Amino acid sequence: MRTSSVRPRGFTLVELLVVIAIIGVLVGLLLPAVQAAREAARRMQCSNNVKQLGLGLHNYHATYGKLMMQMGGTYDVGRGDDWDNRLSLSYLVGMLPFIEQQALWEKISNPLGVDRGGNPRTPPYPAMGPQPWRDDYQPWITQVPTYRCPSDPATKVPTRTGMTNYVACVGDAFYEQHHGGVWQNGDPSTDGNWGDTAGSRWARGVFRARHFTRFRDIADGLSNTIAIGEVNIDQQKREITTSPLYDGSAESRPANYWDTPTNIDPLRPQFWTQTASLDSDYNHGRGRRWAMGGPQWTTFTTIRPPNGYNVIVEHNSRGIFSASSRHQGGVHVLMADGAVKFITESVDAGDQSVIPFGRDNQQPGAASPFGVWGAMGTKDAQETVSYDF
């Protein structure tokens, strides 16, 4: 009986290499598509988050006849951080019960007798909580999922304050607007330049510190006016979109004053230079404290275009604060009527050589010099807004 000596033929080395090469090409072609699909999904989730905030904004107004206050809370009674929050809470605190965060709201709105570790505390934290930078107060270190954009890579340290990517629009001016002309104890200032009454001419956006806004105040129309926008959260990488530059003379400078090689790295224009004066504190960057109403954490201005730089007069004070995002080419904003729009970096931002309205640019009531972007930030300047963003 004869048997065959022919063996089954296997792959040659050349054939194996060809197959590997083909697989590598396919992976190279498919991977960007997969990544793009993932970012599209994240961007959609971010848009949904902004839409939820819009529903919360309108439900709050339907309930109380006004919007939640930026820089609200309890008055300074002169007894220290344990007894009040000195009118420094962000609008996001008042938003909580309207975005299905009732349990967290109950902890904040009532005295809380335990610290972040669940240990008894005497006296208890006051209703509406202590200062919003306190990381021993469990509500302030709680991360609210709706306040985070899934495209933002910033990670939260468990014992640090919770973060946010969604902040209040304060318009195209910032002169002395960090306190709204009202002291921490609730008394209005009577100063003729920046006090409660005098400072109202520079309060051109939907939100004004330590004041309520009603829909009726938005004379430009709810569909033409931005209420909320996106920001990147600071990761201490000297990014111009997240780390504010210090300049005590910012109120006297043109909007484009800091766009120089001295301040911005010409080889990496998304970053400040190593010699630029920035705040190095982990918690002082953009979006690092969702409960803190100070401008550098939870507001933006429509002065510099989206993904522009941030400049601050001094810590916890006023300045140019730009909208920004990790999405390609622009940012999500919430119009006051509840519509979500994506605004590109190329939106018309007008004349950037102009000093923003304030002490050195006395033009109250004038149309915004910052183009369509600036006009979208003002609530009652009667500009014409084009929808061809």
C-alpha positions in Angstrom: 0.0 0.0 0.0 1.4 3.4 -1.0 1.0 6.5 1.1 1.3 10.1 0.0 4.3 12.1 1.3 2.8 15.5 0.4 2.4 17.7 3.5 -0.2 20.5 3.9 1.3 23.7 2.7 1.7 26.4 5.4 2.2 30.2 5.1 5.6 31.4 3.9 7.3 34.2 5.7 6.6 36.6 2.9 2.9 35.8 3.0 2.8 36.3 6.7 4.5 39.6 6.4 2.1 40.7 3.7 -0.9 39.8 5.9 0.5 41.7 8.8 1.1 44.7 6.6 -2.5 44.6 5.4 -3.8 44.4 8.9 -1.6 47.4 9.9 -2.9 49.5 7.0 -6.5 48.6 7.9 -5.9 49.5 11.6 -4.3 52.8 10.5 -7.3 53.6 8.3 -9.9 52.5 10.9 -8.4 53.9 14.1 -8.9 57.6 13.2 -12.5 56.8 12.2 -13.1 55.0 15.6 -11.6 57.9 17.5 -13.7 60.4 15.5 -16.8 58.3 16.3 -15.9 58.3 20.0 -15.4 62.1 20.0 -18.7 62.6 18.1 -20.4 60.6 20.9 -18.7 62.6 23.6 -19.6 65.9 21.9 -23.2 64.7 21.7 -23.2 63.9 25.4 -21.7 67.3 26.2 -24.5 68.9 24.1 -27.0 66.9 26.1 -25.5 68.2 29.4 -25.8 71.8 28.2 -29.4 71.0 27.2 -30.1 69.7 30.7 -28.7 72.9 32.2 -31.0 74.8 29.9 -34.0 72.9 31.2 -32.9 73.5 34.8 -32.5 77.2 34.0 -36.0 77.5 32.7 -37.6 75.4 35.4 -35.9 77.6 38.0 -37.2 80.7 36.4 -40.7 79.2 36.1 -40.6 78.4 39.9 -39.1 81.7 41.2 -39.6 84.2 38.4 -35.9 84.8 38.1 -32.6 83.0 37.3 -30.4 81.6 40.0 -27.8 84.1 41.3 -24.1 84.0 40.4 -22.1 84.9 43.6 -25.1 84.1 45.9 -25.5 82.3 49.2 -25.4 83.6 52.7 -24.2 87.0 54.0 -20.8 87.4 55.8 -21.8 87.7 59.5 -18.2 88.3 60.7 -17.8 85.0 62.5 -15.4 83.2 60.0 -15.6 80.5 57.3 -17.6 78.1 59.5 -20.7 80.3 59.6 -21.5 81.5 56.1 -20.2 81.5 52.5 -19.9 85.3 52.1 -22.1 85.5 49.0 -19.7 83.5 46.9 -21.6 80.5 45.5 -22.0 79.9 41.8 -25.3 79.6 39.9 -24.6 75.8 39.7 -25.5 75.4 43.4 -29.0 76.8 42.8 -29.3 74.6 39.7 -29.0 71.3 41.6 -32.6 70.5 42.5 -33.6 71.2 38.8 -31.2 68.6 37.3 -32.2 65.7 39.5 -29.6 66.4 42.3 -32.2 66.8 45.1 -30.2 64.7 47.5 -27.1 66.9 47.2 -29.2 70.0 47.4 -30.8 68.8 50.7 -27.3 68.4 52.2 -26.4 71.9 51.2 -29.6 73.7 52.0 -29.7 72.3 55.5 -27.1 72.3 58.3 -24.7 69.4 57.9 -23.3 67.8 61.0 -20.6 65.6 59.5 -17.3 66.3 57.7 -16.2 64.7 54.4 -15.3 61.5 56.2 -18.6 61.2 57.9 -17.3 62.2 61.3 -19.5 64.3 63.6 -18.8 68.0 63.6 -19.7 70.6 66.2 -21.0 73.1 65.4 -22.5 71.7 62.2 -21.8 73.4 58.8 -24.4 76.1 58.2 -27.3 75.9 55.8 -26.0 76.7 52.3 -22.5 75.6 53.4 -19.3 77.3 54.3 -17.0 79.0 51.8 -17.0 77.0 48.5 -13.3 76.5 48.6 -13.5 74.3 51.7 -12.6 70.8 50.8 -13.5 69.4 54.3 -17.2 70.0 53.3 -18.5 66.9 51.5 -21.0 68.6 49.1 -18.2 70.9 47.7 -16.0 67.9 46.9 -18.9 66.0 45.3 -18.5 65.7 41.5 -21.9 66.3 39.7 -21.8 64.3 36.5 -23.9 66.8 34.5 -21.3 69.5 35.2 -18.5 67.6 33.3 -17.9 67.4 29.6 -16.8 63.8 28.7 -14.2 65.2 26.2 -12.3 67.0 29.0 -9.5 64.8 30.4 -9.1 66.6 33.7 -9.3 64.2 36.6 -10.6 65.0 40.1 -8.7 64.2 43.2 -11.2 62.6 45.7 -10.4 65.0 48.5 -10.4 68.2 46.3 -13.4 70.3 45.3 -15.6 69.1 42.4 -15.1 70.6 38.9 -17.3 72.1 36.1 -17.0 72.6 32.3 -20.2 74.8 32.2 -20.0 78.4 33.3 -22.1 81.6 33.4 -21.9 84.3 30.6 -21.3 87.7 32.0 -21.2 89.6 28.7 -18.5 91.7 27.0 -17.4 93.9 30.0 -15.7 93.0 33.3 -14.9 96.3 35.1 -15.4 95.7 38.8 -18.0 92.9 38.0 -16.5 90.3 40.3 -18.7 91.6 43.2 -21.5 93.4 41.4 -21.1 96.4 43.6 -22.4 94.5 46.7 -20.2 93.7 49.7 -20.0 90.2 51.2 -22.4 91.2 54.0 -25.0 92.0 51.4 -24.7 95.8 51.7 -24.7 97.6 48.3 -21.8 99.9 47.7 -22.7 103.5 46.8 -19.4 104.2 45.0 -20.1 106.4 41.9 -18.0 104.3 39.5 -18.4 100.6 40.5 -21.0 100.5 43.2 -24.4 98.7 43.0 -26.1 101.4 40.9 -23.2 102.8 39.0 -21.8 99.4 38.2 -25.0 98.2 36.5 -24.0 99.9 33.2 -21.1 97.4 32.9 -23.2 94.4 33.8 -24.0 93.6 30.2 -24.5 89.8 30.3 -27.3 87.5 31.5 -25.5 86.9 34.9 -24.4 89.7 37.2 -22.6 88.9 40.5 -24.9 89.2 43.6 -27.9 90.1 41.5 -30.9 88.2 40.1 -31.8 88.4 36.4 -35.2 87.9 34.9 -36.1 86.9 31.4 -37.7 90.2 30.9 -34.3 91.9 31.5 -33.0 90.2 28.4 -34.2 92.8 25.9 -32.1 91.5 23.0 -34.2 88.4 23.0 -33.7 85.0 24.7 -32.8 83.4 21.4 -30.1 86.0 20.7 -28.3 86.0 24.1 -25.9 83.4 25.6 -26.6 82.3 29.1 -24.1 79.4 29.7 -20.9 78.2 27.9 -18.1 75.7 28.0 -14.6 76.0 29.5 -11.7 73.6 29.7 -10.6 72.6 33.2 -7.1 73.6 34.2 -4.5 70.8 34.5 -1.6 73.1 35.4 0.0 72.8 32.0 0.1 76.6 31.3 -2.6 76.4 28.7 -4.0 79.8 27.7 -7.5 78.4 27.9 -7.2 77.3 31.5 -4.5 79.2 33.4 -5.2 82.9 33.8 -2.3 85.3 33.3 -1.9 88.0 36.0 -2.0 91.7 35.0 -3.1 94.3 37.5 -3.7 96.7 34.6 -6.0 94.4 32.7 -8.9 96.8 32.8 -6.8 99.4 30.9 -5.5 97.1 28.2 -6.9 96.3 24.7 -8.4 92.8 24.4 -5.5 91.6 22.2 -2.7 93.2 24.4 -1.3 89.8 25.6 -1.2 88.2 22.2 2.6 88.5 22.0 5.7 86.2 22.0 6.5 87.5 25.5 3.3 86.0 26.8 2.3 83.2 24.4 4.8 80.6 23.2 5.1 81.2 19.4 6.0 77.6 18.8 3.0 76.3 20.9 0.4 79.0 20.7 -1.9 77.1 23.0 0.5 77.7 25.9 1.8 80.6 27.9 5.6 81.1 27.9 7.6 79.8 30.9 8.1 83.4 32.1 4.4 84.4 32.0 3.1 85.2 35.5 0.5 82.6 36.3 -1.2 81.2 39.5 0.4 77.8 40.3 -2.2 76.7 42.8 -4.0 73.5 41.8 -7.4 74.8 42.7 -7.2 78.3 41.2 -7.5 77.3 37.5 -10.5 77.5 35.3 -13.4 75.2 36.3 -11.7 73.7 39.3 -14.5 74.6 41.8 -18.1 74.1 40.6 -19.5 75.7 43.7 -17.3 78.8 43.6 -18.9 81.9 42.0 -15.6 83.8 41.4 -15.1 84.8 37.8 -12.0 82.7 37.2 -13.9 79.5 38.1 -17.4 79.8 36.8 -17.9 82.7 34.4 -16.8 83.7 30.9 -16.8 86.9 28.8 -17.6 87.3 25.1 -14.5 89.4 24.5 -11.8 87.1 23.2 -13.2 84.5 20.7 -13.7 80.8 21.8 -10.6 79.0 22.9 -8.9 82.4 23.6 -6.7 83.3 26.5 -7.6 84.3 30.1 -6.2 87.3 32.0 -7.0 88.3 35.6 -6.4 91.5 37.5 -5.7 89.5 40.8 -6.7 86.3 42.4 -10.5 85.8 42.8 -11.1 89.0 40.9 -12.2 90.3 37.5 -10.7 89.8 34.1 -11.0 88.5 30.5 -12.2 84.9 30.8 -12.8 83.0 27.5 -15.0 80.1 26.6 -13.2 77.0 25.5 -13.6 73.3 24.9 -11.8 70.1 23.9 -14.1 69.7 20.9 -12.5 70.4 17.6 -12.9 74.0 16.5 -15.3 75.6 18.9 -17.5 75.5 22.0 -21.1 74.7 23.0 -23.2 77.5 24.4 -26.7 77.7 25.8 -28.9 80.5 24.5 -31.2 82.0 27.1 -34.2 80.4 25.3 -32.8 76.9 26.0 -31.3 76.2 22.5 -27.8 74.7 22.4 -25.5 76.0 19.7 -21.9 75.2 18.7 -19.9 78.4 18.1 -16.7 78.1 16.1 -13.4 79.7 16.9 -13.7 81.7 13.7 -16.9 83.6 14.9 -16.7 87.3 14.2 -15.1 88.8 17.4 -14.9 92.4 16.1 -12.2 94.8 17.0 -9.8 93.2 19.4 -7.7 96.4 19.7 -10.5 98.0 21.8 -10.4 98.2 25.6 -13.4 96.4 27.0 -16.1 98.7 28.5 -15.1 100.1 31.9 -13.2 102.8 33.6 -11.0 103.6 30.5 -13.6 103.0 27.9 -16.7 104.9 29.1 -19.4 103.9 26.6 -22.3 102.5 28.6 -25.2 101.4 26.4 -23.0 101.2 23.2 -23.1 98.2 20.9 -20.5 95.6 21.5 -17.2 96.3 19.7 -16.5 92.5 19.7 -18.6 91.6 16.7 -21.2 88.8 16.7 -19.5 87.1 19.6 -19.7 90.2 21.8 -23.3 90.9 20.7 -24.3 87.4 21.7 -23.0 88.1 25.2 -25.0 91.3 25.8 -28.5 91.1 27.1 -29.9 94.6 26.2 -27.5 96.5 23.9 -29.9 96.1 20.9 -27.3 94.8 18.5 -28.3 92.8 15.4 -27.0 89.2 15.7 -26.4 87.2 12.5 -27.2 83.5 12.7 -24.4 82.7 10.3 -22.0 81.9 13.1 
